[in-house]
Amino acid sequence: MLWHKVWCESRTRFLLTAVTLSLLCMCAVLFEPYIQQRGLPIPLHVRQGVYSEYIYNLIFSGTAKGLFAMLVIFLGLGGLQRERAHNTAVFTLALPVSRDRLIGTQILVGLLELAALSLLPPIMIPALSALTHHSYPISTALHFSVLWFFGGLVIFAVSFLLSVSARGEYTAPVACYVILMVHTVIAAWHPLAPYRLNVMWIMGEFRTMYWDTAHNLLLPPPLSWLRMSVMTLIAFLLFFLSIRITQRQDF
């Protein structure tokens, strides 16, 4: 019952996010000639007509990645403060479950939804590319799926902590958006380059890419498991704080 309750509360945000990402992937692949020739501006380092670079720029490191990060903020909305605003907190607290289990279930459902959203582009891009007589390696798509999940994990955790802590319908998403933008600017500061953990950059793997003999974009660098471990540790620390804060709240 608790899992079903949490799913019912979050499914609208999840489904809207999934539909939005799916439509963007479909448009990027099916209308690729139009977009390359007349549509979205393409940076100078991405050469016209190179399909792998086009997908990287528009999906895994560009528009779709930014949209994914913004929508994950809303995916992370949870906790009892939002239910207090809708006058349902008393009903939830009357259920025969602890607050720890309630918040833990919200976190687990959110992580499953985050994983599903991260897998959407790797499923859709190679399949749709085949329909348009292009090819895109599923291994490369899965590489960025992993980066999206771990980057989204941090964003989700920050949004969830703010949602648990702050009152108001829009306080948490606005605050999370501001924090994400400030973090990106600070992490891009040159003196911090050897130490920075720029979530948005890591999700797009803004580093030197591997090229094949025809100078086509082939594979990103190997995954940095150290960075992903650090992001996981940060996220679970924020989840722990969310649980502790909920335990001490008076409703």
C-alpha positions as CSV (number, residue, x, y, z in Angstrom):
1,M,0.0,0.0,0.0
2,L,2.8,2.4,0.9
3,W,4.6,1.8,-2.4
4,H,1.4,2.3,-4.3
5,K,0.7,5.5,-2.4
6,V,4.2,6.9,-3.2
7,W,3.9,5.9,-6.9
8,C,0.5,7.6,-7.2
9,E,1.9,10.8,-5.7
10,S,4.9,10.9,-8.1
11,R,3.7,9.2,-11.3
12,T,2.4,12.4,-12.9
13,R,5.8,14.1,-12.6
14,F,7.5,10.9,-13.7
15,L,5.3,10.4,-16.7
16,L,5.5,14.0,-17.9
17,T,9.3,13.9,-17.6
18,A,9.4,10.6,-19.5
19,V,7.1,11.9,-22.3
20,T,9.1,15.1,-22.6
21,L,12.4,13.4,-22.9
22,S,11.0,10.8,-25.4
23,L,9.6,13.6,-27.6
24,L,12.9,15.4,-27.6
25,C,14.8,12.2,-28.5
26,M,12.3,11.5,-31.3
27,C,12.5,15.0,-32.7
28,A,16.3,15.0,-32.5
29,V,16.6,11.8,-34.6
30,L,13.6,12.0,-37.0
31,F,14.2,15.7,-37.9
32,E,18.0,15.5,-37.8
33,P,18.5,16.8,-41.4
34,Y,16.3,19.9,-40.7
35,I,17.9,20.6,-37.3
36,Q,21.4,20.3,-38.7
37,Q,20.7,22.6,-41.7
38,R,18.2,25.1,-40.3
39,G,17.3,24.4,-36.8
40,L,19.2,24.6,-33.5
41,P,22.6,26.4,-33.6
42,I,25.5,23.9,-33.4
43,P,28.8,24.9,-31.7
44,L,31.8,25.4,-33.9
45,H,33.6,22.3,-32.5
46,V,30.7,20.1,-33.8
47,R,31.0,19.6,-37.5
48,Q,28.0,19.7,-39.8
49,G,26.7,16.4,-40.9
50,V,28.5,14.2,-38.4
51,Y,25.7,12.2,-36.8
52,S,27.4,11.0,-33.7
53,E,28.6,14.5,-32.8
54,Y,25.1,15.9,-33.5
55,I,23.5,13.4,-31.1
56,Y,26.2,14.1,-28.5
57,N,25.7,17.8,-28.7
58,L,21.9,17.8,-28.7
59,I,21.1,14.9,-26.4
60,F,23.8,13.7,-24.1
61,S,25.6,17.0,-23.6
62,G,23.1,19.6,-24.6
63,T,19.5,20.4,-24.6
64,A,18.2,17.0,-23.4
65,K,20.8,16.8,-20.6
66,G,19.8,20.3,-19.3
67,L,16.1,19.4,-19.6
68,F,16.7,16.2,-17.7
69,A,18.5,18.0,-14.9
70,M,15.7,20.5,-14.6
71,L,13.0,17.9,-14.5
72,V,14.8,15.8,-11.9
73,I,14.3,18.7,-9.6
74,F,10.6,18.2,-9.7
75,L,11.0,14.4,-9.4
76,G,12.7,15.0,-6.1
77,L,9.7,16.7,-4.5
78,G,8.5,14.7,-1.5
79,G,8.4,14.6,2.3
80,L,5.6,15.6,4.6
81,Q,5.9,19.3,4.3
82,R,4.2,19.2,0.8
83,E,1.5,17.0,2.3
84,R,1.0,19.6,5.1
85,A,0.3,22.2,2.4
86,H,-2.4,19.8,0.9
87,N,-3.8,18.9,4.3
88,T,-3.0,15.2,3.9
89,A,-0.1,15.0,6.3
90,V,-2.3,13.9,9.2
91,F,-3.7,11.0,7.1
92,T,-0.2,9.9,6.1
93,L,1.0,10.0,9.7
94,A,-2.0,7.9,10.7
95,L,-0.8,5.0,8.6
96,P,0.8,2.1,10.5
97,V,4.3,2.8,9.2
98,S,7.2,4.8,10.6
99,R,8.4,8.1,9.2
100,D,11.7,6.4,8.3
101,R,9.9,3.8,6.2
102,L,7.7,6.5,4.6
103,I,10.7,8.7,3.6
104,G,12.8,5.7,2.6
105,T,10.0,4.4,0.3
106,Q,9.8,7.9,-1.3
107,I,13.5,7.8,-1.9
108,L,13.6,4.3,-3.3
109,V,10.7,5.0,-5.7
110,G,12.4,8.2,-6.8
111,L,15.6,6.3,-7.5
112,L,13.8,3.7,-9.6
113,E,12.1,6.5,-11.6
114,L,15.5,8.3,-12.0
115,A,17.1,5.1,-13.3
116,A,14.2,4.5,-15.8
117,L,14.5,8.1,-17.1
118,S,18.3,7.7,-17.5
119,L,17.7,4.7,-19.7
120,L,15.3,6.4,-22.0
121,P,17.8,7.9,-24.4
122,P,20.0,4.7,-24.7
123,I,16.8,2.8,-25.6
124,M,15.4,5.3,-28.0
125,I,18.4,6.9,-29.8
126,P,19.9,3.6,-31.3
127,A,16.4,2.3,-32.2
128,L,15.3,5.5,-33.8
129,S,18.6,5.9,-35.5
130,A,18.2,2.6,-37.3
131,L,14.9,3.8,-38.7
132,T,16.6,6.8,-40.3
133,H,19.5,4.8,-41.7
134,H,21.9,6.0,-39.1
135,S,23.7,4.1,-36.4
136,Y,24.6,5.1,-32.8
137,P,26.5,2.7,-30.5
138,I,24.3,1.5,-27.6
139,S,27.5,1.2,-25.5
140,T,28.1,5.0,-25.9
141,A,24.5,5.7,-25.1
142,L,24.7,3.6,-22.0
143,H,27.9,5.4,-20.9
144,F,26.0,8.7,-20.8
145,S,23.0,7.0,-19.2
146,V,25.3,6.1,-16.2
147,L,26.6,9.7,-16.0
148,W,23.0,11.0,-16.2
149,F,22.0,8.7,-13.3
150,F,24.8,9.7,-11.0
151,G,24.5,13.4,-11.8
152,G,20.7,13.2,-11.4
153,L,21.2,11.4,-8.2
154,V,22.8,14.4,-6.6
155,I,20.2,16.8,-8.0
156,F,17.4,14.5,-6.8
157,A,18.9,14.3,-3.3
158,V,19.3,18.1,-3.0
159,S,15.7,18.7,-4.2
160,F,14.4,16.0,-1.8
161,L,16.2,17.5,1.1
162,L,14.9,21.0,0.3
163,S,11.4,19.6,-0.2
164,V,11.5,17.9,3.2
165,S,12.8,21.0,4.9
166,A,11.0,23.9,3.4
167,R,7.4,24.9,3.3
168,G,5.7,26.1,0.2
169,E,4.8,24.5,-3.1
170,Y,7.6,26.2,-5.1
171,T,10.2,26.9,-2.5
172,A,12.1,23.7,-2.9
173,P,12.3,23.6,-6.8
174,V,13.3,27.3,-7.0
175,A,15.9,26.9,-4.3
176,C,17.3,23.7,-5.9
177,Y,17.5,25.4,-9.3
178,V,19.4,28.4,-7.8
179,I,21.8,26.1,-6.0
180,L,22.4,24.1,-9.2
181,M,23.2,27.2,-11.2
182,V,25.4,28.7,-8.4
183,H,27.2,25.3,-8.1
184,T,27.9,25.2,-11.9
185,V,29.3,28.7,-11.9
186,I,31.5,28.1,-8.9
187,A,32.7,24.7,-10.2
188,A,33.7,26.3,-13.5
189,W,36.0,28.8,-11.7
190,H,39.5,28.0,-13.1
191,P,41.4,27.9,-9.8
192,L,39.1,25.1,-8.6
193,A,39.7,23.0,-11.8
194,P,41.9,20.3,-10.1
195,Y,39.3,19.8,-7.3
196,R,35.9,20.7,-8.8
197,L,33.0,18.3,-8.9
198,N,30.8,20.0,-11.6
199,V,27.6,17.8,-11.8
200,M,26.4,19.3,-15.0
201,W,29.7,19.0,-16.7
202,I,30.2,15.4,-15.5
203,M,26.8,14.4,-16.9
204,G,27.9,15.6,-20.4
205,E,31.5,14.4,-20.0
206,F,33.1,17.7,-21.0
207,R,36.5,16.3,-21.6
208,T,38.6,15.1,-24.6
209,M,36.7,12.5,-26.6
210,Y,38.1,9.5,-28.5
211,W,38.0,9.7,-32.3
212,D,38.2,7.0,-34.9
213,T,40.4,7.1,-38.0
214,A,37.8,9.1,-40.0
215,H,37.8,11.7,-37.2
216,N,34.2,10.9,-36.1
217,L,33.3,11.1,-32.5
218,L,33.5,7.6,-31.2
219,L,33.7,7.0,-27.5
220,P,33.9,9.2,-24.4
221,P,36.7,8.7,-21.9
222,P,36.4,5.8,-19.4
223,L,34.0,6.3,-16.5
224,S,35.4,7.9,-13.4
225,W,34.2,5.6,-10.6
226,L,35.8,7.8,-8.0
227,R,33.7,10.7,-9.0
228,M,30.6,8.6,-9.1
229,S,31.4,7.2,-5.7
230,V,31.8,10.7,-4.3
231,M,28.4,11.8,-5.8
232,T,26.8,8.7,-4.4
233,L,28.2,9.5,-0.9
234,I,27.0,13.1,-1.1
235,A,23.5,11.9,-2.2
236,F,23.1,9.4,0.6
237,L,24.3,11.9,3.1
238,L,21.6,14.2,2.0
239,F,19.0,11.4,2.1
240,F,20.1,10.7,5.7
241,L,19.7,14.3,6.6
242,S,16.2,14.2,5.0
243,I,15.2,11.3,7.2
244,R,16.6,12.9,10.4
245,I,14.8,16.2,9.7
246,T,11.5,14.4,9.1
247,Q,11.9,12.5,12.4
248,R,12.1,15.8,14.3
249,Q,9.3,17.7,12.6
250,D,6.2,18.4,14.5
251,F,2.9,18.0,12.6
